[in-house]
Amino acid sequence: MGPLKVICLTTGAFAQNGYIVGDPQSGEAVLVDPGEDAELFLRRLATERLVLKEVWLTHAHVDHVLGVRRVVEETGVPVYLHPDDLPLYRKAAEQAEWFGITADPPPEPDRQLADGDTLSVGEFTFEVRHLPGHSPGSVVFVGPGFALVGDVLFAGSVGRTDLPGGDARLLFSGIREKLLTLPDETVIYPGHGPETTIGRERTTNPFLTGDLHLV
């Protein structure tokens, strides 16, 4: 069984990272957080000869869901979202207006994610870990040797908690309990910025080493 292919595509005014996670052996793929340029993701799937099976959302802030409607219109695949972010998701068009962007509301999610759920891409499995704080329904997807973490953790930083539904204490406790317990070599694919590793963030991220006392 060969390795999964993780393709990061950065789109839009927010420079948001969306990910195609594909299993070349089975030809299956999922799309995590399709950003502003849905056509870019669809073209890349075709180039890689991968068949999209699902859209997984780490959370429902507008920069992470702008491409959902177009992807679903083109492919008909189901959308997965934690229910605690459903109010945010249903206000995606309103969120877009705050930033001067016109957007149609995304389609209703087809499945509710829950902490401990198991998802799959081909023969590979992922664990869903609910990690609120950046938003009420933020989740991370922990796969074989890597995790897709949305806006929970970044290289050298953490997700902001000053937006509606944010909670710094929940964010930091969740990072400690559900991310820093992963092996140091685990690759972290964030919603913005470059990839990193658990070990690097454990030892150098000032929000996690105690150099910045925010909570």
Secondary structure, DSSP 8 states (H G I E B T S, - for coil): ----EEEEEEETTTTEEEEEEEETTTTEEEEES--S-HHHHHHHHHHTT-EEEEEE-S---HHHHTTHHHHHHHH---EEE-GGGHHHHHTHHHHHHHTT---------SEE--TT-EEEETTEEEEEEE--SSSTT-EEEE-SSEEEEETSEETTEE----STT--HHHHHHHHHHHTTTS-TT-EEEESSS--EEHHHHHHH-HHHHSSS---
